[in-house]
Amino acid sequence: MSNPSFRPLIVFSIPVLILLVLAIPPFWTTMTGDVIKIKTAPVDPTDLFRGSYVALKYEIESVKPTQVDDSIKTEFNTRNMGDYKKVYVRLKQNADGLYDVDYVTKEQPAKGIYLKGQLEIPYELQNAETIQIRYGLDNYFSSEEKAKELEKDASANPSVAVVKVRKGHVVLTDIIIE
């Protein structure tokens, strides 16, 4: 027979354990991940800030259909258009030291720098010039003063996101205005 005094402890500890488990991948990525830089794409300055965070868009979010593995393209016909598919995006470093998309696959790469993403299945693959991928790096939180300063500088100059990557997990750590 179980002791009823432990039931409330067990009931209240389950949500805490769930939160701890969800916090481990970002924490571990921040502590042990590789530092890479990704070029951000221009964003309309009027939509750049909501409160005290910056809404970001990245050049690596738009990939060419030629960069997508054929095994993923064959699934486009069997899934609903506009749905999202889990993919891995292998990155390569360019001459400027920034990272660009090398290729997109449904299999986790064995080595190298790669990100987990959600590929949006295009409505018309034949006419699609680019395919969109989401990484969960859309917002950069900062103080209101820093956000206003970033907004002013980002509208006039290109910016680069500094992220930490570990086994596909990614954490945005800083924004650099060139």
PyMOL commands that set and color helices and strands:
alter all, ss='L'
color gray80, all
select helices_A, chain A and resi 4-32+45-47+59-61+65-67+70-76+144-156
alter helices_A, ss='H'
color red, helices_A
select strands_A, chain A and resi 34-39+53-55+62-63+84-93+99-105+114-120+131-134+139-141+159-166+169-177
alter strands_A, ss='S'
color yellow, strands_A
deselect
rebuild
show_as cartoon
